[in-house]
Amino acid sequence: MQARAFITGLAGPAITPEERAFLTEAQPWGLILFKRNIENAAQVFYFVSKFRDIVGRSDAPVLIDQEGGRVQRMGPPDWPSYPAGAAYGRLYDRDAAKGVAAARLGARLIADDLAKVGITVDCLPVADVPVQGADAVIGDRAYGETPDKVSLLAAAAAAGLADGGVLPVLKHIPGHGRATADSHATLPVVDAARAELEASDFAAFRPLSGLPLGMTAHVVFTAIDPVSPATTSAKMIQNVIRGGIGFQGLLMTDDLSMGALSGSLRERTAAALAAGCDVALHCNGNLDEMREIAAETPLLAGKAAGRAEAALAARHAPQEIDIFAARSQFAALMAEAAVTS
């Protein structure tokens, strides 16, 4: 079956008959999971398998936001908790090699959790560079406050996921760290000069431009496009994300139901795809909204289809690991990160 250029959420821990009919007809490229979809390991494995059976594609990507800290959809008692990105940054400041090793190992352990239940894509790493006075929506999710440090630790996390057979998603391109508002609720507007953005915000993403998947930021950068957020701005996508940053992987929107965007969901979808996003993302599981997104989304074709195929082809079988030894090593590294000097 040919997939349509969107990723959908679902409402609960089981696929309803109405959702099944929607998935069969609409053929979303992928599925994203949230806490509302998750009860235990056996249930998640069945849920994911059933989704792939319904759409008829065994490689249909299943995504999740499993960063650690405030943003992890799977947690105790079935899965471990993981630290936020800032914890790796603190260890990096004490010992750079250990910080990088911990970021890679933590992501490798997350990948093990995900792969066991059939989840193949993690919306990680976060390469946003926060600044003083920015909204706390990024906060300790960030690895640090300098682009070099952020990109090094983000690259390590991406490598750890790949080692475990899970595809990373680079977010939020070209940067959410400077935003003074939470895009879940309202549209952030960044007035920094282009040169400042290039040297800091955008700079963190350039070394990561080879990653297979990326997610846009619902943020206006007035120095480049004073009207539209990056998600719906052809100037931002073509000149900055594809051009200056050099990202050539599959580009998905952040959640189109977020408060930062205006217009109907059909209008948001059309604007994002026209601007250059390859795939629309809709997360809240509202079936009426899902239908609205699907109605405006074409089948994956052309360059978008090529990028989607390349992204899926980049995933490989997990490398062997002594998981118990790895968890012990990770715990020791995190204990060191927690020690204050």
Backbone torsions as a table, in degrees:
resi	resn	phi	psi	omega
1	MET	NA	138.8	178.5
2	GLN	-83.6	130.2	-175.9
3	ALA	-82.3	154.7	174.4
4	ARG	-96.1	153.9	-169.1
5	ALA	-81.6	55.4	173.4
6	PHE	-151.1	158.1	175.9
7	ILE	-115.9	133.6	-174.6
8	THR	-117.9	156.6	166.1
9	GLY	-99.7	172.7	174.1
10	LEU	-132.5	164.7	-165.6
11	ALA	-79.6	-32.3	-171.8
12	GLY	-150.2	-162.6	-174.5
13	PRO	-82.1	-2.8	176.3
14	ALA	-138.0	148.6	-178.9
15	ILE	-82.6	121.3	-177.8
16	THR	-78.2	162.5	176.2
17	PRO	-57.2	-38.1	179.2
18	GLU	-66.5	-40.4	177.6
19	GLU	-67.3	-37.8	178.1
20	ARG	-60.4	-44.6	179.0
21	ALA	-63.0	-41.0	178.4
22	PHE	-62.1	-48.6	-178.8
23	LEU	-60.8	-40.3	-179.6
24	THR	-62.5	-42.8	-177.3
25	GLU	-80.4	-45.1	-171.5
26	ALA	-79.7	-29.9	177.7
27	GLN	54.2	59.2	175.6
28	PRO	-61.6	148.9	178.2
29	TRP	-63.8	-36.6	-176.7
30	GLY	-151.5	177.1	-179.4
31	LEU	-128.3	139.5	174.3
32	ILE	-117.5	136.5	-176.3
33	LEU	-103.0	148.1	174.8
34	PHE	-132.0	176.0	-177.9
35	LYS	-56.5	-32.8	-178.7
36	ARG	-64.7	-18.8	-179.8
37	ASN	-94.0	-1.9	-166.4
38	ILE	-120.7	123.4	175.0
39	GLU	-116.6	-50.2	180.0
40	ASN	-159.7	174.4	-173.0
41	ALA	-62.7	-44.8	-178.1
42	ALA	-64.0	-39.7	-179.9
43	GLN	-66.2	-42.3	179.9
44	VAL	-64.4	-43.4	179.1
45	PHE	-59.0	-43.9	179.5
46	TYR	-66.4	-43.4	-179.6
47	PHE	-58.2	-48.7	-179.9
48	VAL	-64.2	-44.2	179.7
49	SER	-62.6	-41.5	-179.6
50	LYS	-64.4	-40.7	176.5
51	PHE	-56.9	-48.0	-178.2
52	ARG	-66.2	-35.2	176.2
53	ASP	-62.8	-42.6	-176.6
54	ILE	-65.8	-44.6	-178.4
55	VAL	-82.4	-10.9	174.9
56	GLY	74.1	24.5	178.6
57	ARG	-132.1	110.4	-176.4
58	SER	-67.2	-20.0	179.6
59	ASP	-102.1	11.7	178.8
60	ALA	-56.6	125.1	-175.3
61	PRO	-68.8	139.4	172.4
62	VAL	-119.6	122.8	-172.3
63	LEU	-108.9	161.4	173.6
64	ILE	-156.8	154.5	170.8
65	ASP	-96.4	96.0	179.2
66	GLN	-123.6	78.9	-178.4
67	GLU	-88.2	-41.6	-164.9
68	GLY	110.4	165.5	-178.3
69	GLY	66.4	-131.7	-177.3
70	ARG	-69.3	-21.6	-173.2
71	VAL	-115.6	86.6	171.4
72	GLN	-151.4	120.7	-174.4
73	ARG	-82.5	-25.1	178.7
74	MET	-108.0	129.7	-178.0
75	GLY	-152.4	-170.2	-178.6
76	PRO	-55.5	149.0	7.5
77	PRO	-89.7	-8.6	-175.0
78	ASP	-80.8	-25.9	-177.4
79	TRP	-136.6	154.2	178.8
80	PRO	-70.7	158.8	166.8
81	SER	-86.5	150.6	179.0
82	TYR	-125.0	153.1	-179.4
83	PRO	-74.2	158.3	173.2
84	ALA	-70.2	162.9	-177.8
85	GLY	-55.7	-33.4	-178.1
86	ALA	-60.8	-26.8	179.0
87	ALA	-63.7	-38.7	177.0
88	TYR	-68.0	-35.7	177.3
89	GLY	-63.3	-39.0	178.3
90	ARG	-65.0	-42.2	178.2
91	LEU	-65.7	-39.3	178.1
92	TYR	-58.3	-38.9	179.8
93	ASP	-66.6	-28.6	176.8
94	ARG	-82.1	-40.5	-177.3
95	ASP	-155.9	105.4	-173.2
96	ALA	-58.4	-43.1	-178.4
97	ALA	-63.6	-40.1	179.1
98	LYS	-69.0	-37.3	178.1
99	GLY	-61.7	-44.9	178.5
100	VAL	-65.1	-43.5	179.6
101	ALA	-61.9	-40.4	-179.1
102	ALA	-67.8	-40.4	178.7
103	ALA	-62.6	-41.0	178.9
104	ARG	-69.7	-41.8	-177.9
105	LEU	-68.9	-41.2	177.7
106	GLY	-59.5	-42.8	178.4
107	ALA	-68.1	-34.3	177.4
108	ARG	-64.2	-38.6	178.3
109	LEU	-69.5	-39.9	174.6
110	ILE	-59.5	-44.0	179.6
111	ALA	-59.4	-37.0	178.3
112	ASP	-62.8	-43.3	177.7
113	ASP	-60.1	-45.0	-175.0
114	LEU	-70.2	-47.2	-175.7
115	ALA	-60.8	-33.4	-178.5
116	LYS	-65.3	-23.6	178.8
117	VAL	-108.7	10.0	173.6
118	GLY	89.7	8.2	177.4
119	ILE	-83.3	127.5	-170.3
120	THR	-113.1	-5.7	-177.7
121	VAL	-138.0	131.3	175.3
122	ASP	-117.7	130.4	178.7
123	CYS	-78.1	74.9	-177.2
124	LEU	-158.6	141.9	16.3
125	PRO	-94.5	160.9	173.2
126	VAL	-93.3	115.7	-179.2
127	ALA	-107.9	19.1	177.2
128	ASP	-71.2	143.7	-179.9
129	VAL	-112.5	100.9	-177.6
130	PRO	-73.2	152.9	175.9
131	VAL	-123.2	160.8	179.1
132	GLN	-62.2	134.0	-179.2
133	GLY	92.1	-5.4	178.6
134	ALA	-74.6	160.2	176.2
135	ASP	-62.6	149.4	-175.7
136	ALA	-76.9	2.2	-177.8
137	VAL	-59.4	-31.9	173.5
138	ILE	-90.9	-65.4	172.4
139	GLY	48.6	-123.9	-175.5
140	ASP	-77.1	2.1	171.3
141	ARG	-70.5	-22.8	-178.6
142	ALA	-79.2	150.7	179.4
143	TYR	-79.2	-19.3	-177.7
144	GLY	175.8	-170.1	-176.5
145	GLU	-114.8	8.4	176.5
146	THR	-125.4	143.5	-174.8
147	PRO	-62.8	-36.6	-179.2
148	ASP	-63.2	-46.7	179.8
149	LYS	-63.9	-45.2	-179.6
150	VAL	-61.0	-46.6	-176.6
151	SER	-67.5	-36.0	177.5
152	LEU	-63.6	-47.0	-178.4
153	LEU	-72.2	-35.4	175.9
154	ALA	-63.9	-41.8	177.5
155	ALA	-62.5	-38.0	178.3
156	ALA	-64.8	-42.8	178.9
157	ALA	-64.1	-42.5	178.2
158	ALA	-60.9	-40.8	178.9
159	ALA	-65.5	-38.3	178.4
160	GLY	-63.9	-42.1	176.1
161	LEU	-62.1	-45.8	-179.7
162	ALA	-60.8	-39.1	177.4
163	ASP	-58.1	-30.9	-178.1
164	GLY	-95.1	10.6	176.8
165	GLY	80.5	21.9	-179.7
166	VAL	-121.4	135.2	-179.5
167	LEU	-81.3	134.7	175.5
168	PRO	-85.7	152.2	171.7
169	VAL	-118.2	120.3	-179.6
170	LEU	-78.8	123.0	-179.9
171	LYS	-141.4	156.6	-4.9
172	HIS	-109.3	105.7	-172.2
173	ILE	-71.4	132.2	5.9
174	PRO	-98.7	19.1	175.4
175	GLY	139.8	128.1	178.2
176	HIS	-113.7	-2.1	-171.0
177	GLY	-69.8	-22.9	-177.3
178	ARG	-92.1	-6.7	-175.3
179	ALA	-66.1	137.0	179.7
180	THR	-99.9	13.2	176.2
181	ALA	-142.4	157.6	178.0
182	ASP	-88.5	117.0	-175.9
183	SER	-68.7	-11.3	171.6
184	HIS	-63.1	-29.4	-173.5
185	ALA	-110.0	-38.2	-174.7
186	THR	-151.2	167.1	-175.1
187	LEU	-84.6	117.1	175.4
188	PRO	-77.1	141.7	177.4
189	VAL	-123.4	123.4	-178.9
190	VAL	-109.1	123.0	-176.1
191	ASP	-102.6	9.9	-178.4
192	ALA	-62.0	151.3	178.8
193	ALA	-67.4	153.0	-179.4
194	ARG	-56.5	-42.3	-178.4
195	ALA	-62.8	-38.2	178.9
196	GLU	-67.6	-41.5	177.8
197	LEU	-63.5	-44.0	-179.4
198	GLU	-62.3	-36.5	-175.7
199	ALA	-80.3	-18.7	-175.3
200	SER	-126.2	-76.0	-174.0
201	ASP	-56.5	-55.7	-176.9
202	PHE	-70.9	-30.1	-176.5
203	ALA	-62.4	-31.8	-179.8
204	ALA	-66.8	-26.4	-175.8
205	PHE	-88.1	-25.1	-174.4
206	ARG	-57.6	-46.2	179.9
207	PRO	-66.8	-9.6	-177.3
208	LEU	-107.2	11.6	-172.2
209	SER	-67.1	-14.8	179.6
210	GLY	-86.8	-0.2	179.3
211	LEU	-66.7	151.0	-170.3
212	PRO	-76.5	-22.3	-174.7
213	LEU	-137.9	144.9	177.3
214	GLY	-144.5	158.0	-179.3
215	MET	-126.1	136.0	-177.7
216	THR	-76.7	166.0	173.0
217	ALA	-105.4	133.6	172.6
218	HIS	-82.7	68.4	-176.3
219	VAL	-135.9	134.8	173.6
220	VAL	-87.7	130.9	173.5
221	PHE	-113.0	100.6	-169.5
222	THR	-64.8	-24.3	179.8
223	ALA	-67.4	-18.5	-177.1
224	ILE	-116.5	-48.0	176.8
225	ASP	-140.9	105.3	-174.6
226	PRO	-76.3	-3.3	-173.5
227	VAL	-112.3	-53.2	-169.5
228	SER	-100.7	141.0	172.4
229	PRO	-67.6	161.8	-175.2
230	ALA	-53.0	-36.3	-177.1
231	THR	-58.9	-34.6	-176.4
232	THR	-117.3	18.8	-177.9
233	SER	-109.4	113.9	176.1
234	ALA	-63.1	-34.8	177.7
235	LYS	-61.0	-45.8	-178.8
236	MET	-67.1	-43.7	-175.8
237	ILE	-71.3	-47.4	-175.4
238	GLN	-77.2	-42.3	-174.2
239	ASN	-85.7	-32.3	-176.0
240	VAL	-104.3	-60.3	-174.1
241	ILE	-66.4	-53.1	179.4
242	ARG	-79.1	-36.1	-175.3
243	GLY	-85.1	-79.9	-174.2
244	GLY	-62.4	-43.1	178.6
245	ILE	-77.3	-34.9	176.7
246	GLY	85.5	18.3	-180.0
247	PHE	-72.3	124.6	-177.8
248	GLN	-120.3	7.2	177.8
249	GLY	-79.2	-174.0	177.8
250	LEU	-71.3	128.0	-177.3
251	LEU	-107.7	116.9	176.2
252	MET	-105.5	154.3	174.2
253	THR	-73.9	158.9	159.7
254	ASP	-70.3	174.3	-174.2
255	ASP	-55.1	122.6	-177.7
256	LEU	-73.7	-10.9	178.9
257	SER	-88.3	-0.2	-178.3
258	MET	-69.2	153.9	-174.2
259	GLY	-68.0	-14.1	-179.6
260	ALA	-65.2	-27.8	-173.6
261	LEU	-95.0	152.3	179.0
262	SER	-117.5	166.9	-178.7
263	GLY	89.2	171.5	177.7
264	SER	-69.2	165.3	179.0
265	LEU	-64.5	-34.2	175.7
266	ARG	-64.0	-41.9	179.1
267	GLU	-66.5	-40.6	178.2
268	ARG	-62.3	-44.5	-179.1
269	THR	-62.9	-48.6	-179.4
270	ALA	-60.5	-41.9	-178.5
271	ALA	-65.6	-42.3	-179.2
272	ALA	-65.2	-43.9	-179.5
273	LEU	-69.7	-38.1	178.3
274	ALA	-66.1	-31.8	-179.7
275	ALA	-73.1	-21.6	178.5
276	GLY	128.7	0.5	172.4
277	CYS	-67.4	144.2	-179.7
278	ASP	-86.0	-34.1	-171.8
279	VAL	-140.3	136.5	175.2
280	ALA	-90.5	141.8	179.3
281	LEU	-116.7	127.8	176.6
282	HIS	-132.3	127.2	-164.1
283	CYS	-112.4	-24.1	-162.3
284	ASN	-80.2	-7.7	175.7
285	GLY	79.2	8.3	177.2
286	ASN	-76.3	116.1	-170.8
287	LEU	-65.4	-37.3	178.0
288	ASP	-62.9	-41.6	177.6
289	GLU	-66.9	-39.0	178.6
290	MET	-59.7	-41.7	178.9
291	ARG	-64.5	-38.4	179.6
292	GLU	-64.2	-42.8	177.2
293	ILE	-62.1	-48.9	-176.5
294	ALA	-61.2	-35.7	-178.1
295	ALA	-65.5	-22.7	-177.4
296	GLU	-103.4	1.6	-173.1
297	THR	-106.9	126.4	179.3
298	PRO	-79.9	169.9	169.6
299	LEU	-65.4	147.0	176.6
300	LEU	-62.3	126.7	-177.9
301	ALA	-153.3	167.8	174.6
302	GLY	60.2	-140.0	-177.3
303	LYS	-62.9	-36.3	179.5
304	ALA	-62.6	-42.3	178.2
305	ALA	-65.4	-38.4	177.8
306	GLY	-63.7	-41.4	178.3
307	ARG	-67.3	-38.3	177.9
308	ALA	-63.4	-43.3	178.9
309	GLU	-64.1	-41.8	179.8
310	ALA	-65.4	-38.6	179.5
311	ALA	-63.2	-47.4	179.9
312	LEU	-64.7	-34.8	179.6
313	ALA	-69.7	-20.8	-179.2
314	ALA	-75.0	-15.9	-179.7
315	ARG	-79.5	134.7	178.8
316	HIS	-128.7	168.9	-179.6
317	ALA	-62.0	146.5	179.8
318	PRO	-59.1	140.5	171.3
319	GLN	-72.7	147.7	-179.4
320	GLU	-65.0	144.5	-179.3
321	ILE	-152.8	143.6	170.8
322	ASP	-83.1	96.3	-170.0
323	ILE	-63.6	-35.2	-179.1
324	PHE	-69.5	-42.4	177.0
325	ALA	-65.4	-38.6	-179.7
326	ALA	-64.9	-40.0	179.3
327	ARG	-68.1	-36.1	177.5
328	SER	-65.9	-43.5	178.6
329	GLN	-63.3	-41.4	-179.5
330	PHE	-64.8	-42.2	178.7
331	ALA	-60.8	-39.5	179.5
332	ALA	-65.9	-41.2	178.6
333	LEU	-64.5	-42.1	-179.4
334	MET	-70.1	-31.6	174.8
335	ALA	-64.5	-37.6	177.2
336	GLU	-67.2	-37.6	179.1
337	ALA	-65.0	-29.9	-177.0
338	ALA	-78.7	-14.9	-178.5
339	VAL	-73.8	126.5	178.1
340	THR	-91.4	139.8	-179.0
341	SER	-88.0	NA	NA
